[in-house]
Amino acid sequence: MKYVIASLLTLMYQVVMAQASPTDPTAYLRLNNLNNPSTGPLILRIDTRYEGQHGSPYLLTDWSNGQVSLTNGKQYKDVSLKFDAYRQELILLRPASGNDSIIIARPTVNRFLLTRPDGQAYLFGRYPTANIDDETIKNGYFLILYEGKSSLLKRVAKTFKAADYQGAYSANVRYDSFDDSFSYYLLKPDKSLTKVKLSKKTLLEAMSDKGDALKKFADGQKSAFKTEEDAVTLIKQYDTL
């Protein structure tokens, strides 16, 4: 009889392990103290505390109408796209294929455009020839906030944090989460790519080659330049000097 029970539990464990999602390890059944005589009879325990996933690895969770411009000059319009900000990958839904999708190789992409149903558009570009030591940053995608002689670029990324609720010293966080991670870069005509913060001091330091003229303009605006719009205003002025 014990052999039959043990065999049954082993089979149940194997079935659950086979069906559980590899990205959701906390969904597995926990078989605790099954053969420990000191704990009493065999007990199958299920940990139901996991609350699933919060957030998404994608910039926009749904497929968006978009356009793609490749480095070889080819362009594709009215295609369904998703931008995986966590992995920095552009995903294309194959036309008339249902849910079949492909990842477009990053080095082949020059720019792409995503448009939400409400008309909000997001234009992304790549700048592999920019002068910056960080290869990960150089080879990624940037949201273009302003483009003139210089450009204000926004790196849109995601961070992942796994659930942490098991063990005596856990944080009691019962869900996995994807969170936004933004950073800003100034691309100057000499192709230098400099990380900046949205602040008057940092922006003026990054554009100090224009001397006092830009500082005088900034002082006259009575702004701390902490918004994207104000930063664009300052960079536009920089381009005129």
N, C-alpha and C positions, 0 to 999 in steps of 0.2 A: 504493500500500500504506500509506504514511504517513497519507494522507487517511482511509483506512478505519479505521486504529487510532485516530486522533484522534477520529473521529466516534463510534466505539464507546465510548471513554472519556468523551466528553461525555454520551452517552446514559446510561451507568452513573451518572455524577455526578448527572444530573437525576433519575433514579429514586430514588437514595438520599436526595437532598435532599427529595423529595416524600414519602418514607415515614418519615423521621426525625421523632421527637416534637419539637414546638416547645419543650417544657420540658426537653429533654435534648439540648442543642446539642453536647455532647461525643460523642454517638453518631454524628455524621456521619463519613463517610469523609474522610480527609485526603488530598488529591491534592497531593503535594509535588514541585516541580521537574520537572513533566511535560515541559516543552519547553525545558529548560535544557541545552544541549549539554555544558556542563562537568561535569554530574553523571552522564553516561553514559546508558544506555537508559531508556526510559519505565518508571516503577515506580509501581504502585498500592499505597500504604501505608495500613494500617488501624490506628488508635489504639485499642487494646483495654484501656487502663489504667482507664477509667472504671468505678467500682464501683456505680453506681446511686444510689438515694436512701436516706438513713437518716432514720428518724423519719417523722412524718405531720403534715399541717396540722390534723388533726382532734383534738379532745379524746379521743374514743374512735373507733378506726378502723372498727369495725363499726356497722351501724345499731342504734340503741337504741330500745326502747319508750319513748314519751314522751307528754307533754301540753303543749299550747300554750294560753296565755291571751292574747287580743288586746286591744288598747286599746279596741275597740268593745264589749267584753263577751263576745264569742264565745269558746267554749272547745272544744278538740279533744282527745279522749282516745284512748289506745291507737293512736297514730300512730307511724310510724318516722321517727326524727330523727337528724341528725348536726349537731354544732357545729363549724364551721370556725373554729378559734381564730386562725388566721393572718389570715384576711380578716374575722373577726368577723361571720360570717354563719350563720344558722340554715337548714338544708336539710331539706326534707320529701320523703319518698318517697311518690309518689302511690299511693293504694290500688289494688291489682289492675292495676298498670301495668308490672310488671317492674322495670326500672331507671330509669324516668322520674322525675325529681325536680325540685323547684323551690326557689328561694331565697325565703324569706318576707321581705318588705320589713321592714327593721329598725324603722322608725317605727311599724309596726302591731303590734309585739310588746310585750306587757307583761311576761310571764314565760314560762319554759318549764322543763320537768322532763325529765331524762334518767335512765333506770334501767338499770343493767347487769344482765346475767343473774344475777349473784350477789346482787342486791338493793341494791347501792350506788347511792344516788340523788344527783343533782346538780341543785340548783334555782338557776336564773339569773334575774336581773331587770334591768330598765332603769330609769334614774333621770334622765330628760331635764330635770327641773326642778331638779336639784341645783345648788348654787352652787359652780361651779368654772370657771376660765377656759379650760381645755383642752377644746375642743369634741369632739375625738376620744375622749377619755375619757368625757365626759358622754354621748355618744351610743352608747357601746359596751355590752357585756353584763358583768354582774358575777355571780360565784358567791356566793351568800348563805351566809355562815358563821354568822351570828347576826343575828336580827332582833327588836328590841324597840323601846323608845323611840329608841334608837340602833341602828345596824347595823354589823357588820364585814363588809366586802365584799372579794372577791378577784378581781382582774382576771386572767383566764386568757388568755394570748396565746401566740403562737409567733413565733420569728424564723427567717428563712431565710438560709442561707449557701451560696453556689454553690461547686461544686468548683473547686479552684485547684491545678492540677498541670502546667500548660503554661507554658513560658517559663523563662528562666534563674533568675528570682527568685521562683518559685512556692513555695507552702507545702507542696507535695506532698500535698495533700488531694484524694483521687480520688473523692469522692462529694459530692453535694448533701445538705444536712441541714436538718431542721426541729428546733428546740430549744425547750424550754419557757421561758416568760418570765412570771413571776408578780410581782404587786405588790398591796399591800393599801391599803384606804381605809376611813376612819371616816366614816359618815354620821350626823350629829347631828340632834337634833330641829329645829334652825333651818335644816335642809336644806344646811348646809355639808358639802362633801365634801373630806376632807383625806387626803392620802397619808401613810401611816405605815409604819414598820418594826416588825417584831416584836422590840421591845426595851422594857424598862421605862421608860427615859428618854423615848423618842419617844412612847410611848403616853400617859404622864403629861403631857407637854407638849401633846399634842393635846386632852387633857381637863382642862386646868389651870383651867378655869372653876369646877370643884368644889373648888378650893383644897386645903387640907391633909388633908381627910377622906379623899380618894381615895389620897393618898400614904401616909397612915398605914395604910390597908388593904393597899396594895401591899407596904409594908415588912414587914407581918406575915405575908405569904404566903411569904417567903423564896424567891422565884422571880424569874428574870431575864425572864420573860414572852417567851420566844423561840419558843414554839410557838403554833399557832392556838388550841388549847384554853385555854392560859393567858391569851391576849389576850381571848378571849371571857369568861373569868371576870372580868377587870378591867372590861370594858365593861358587863357585867351589874351589877356593883357601882356603876359610874358612873350607871346608869339608876335606881338606888334612892336616890341622894342628892338 
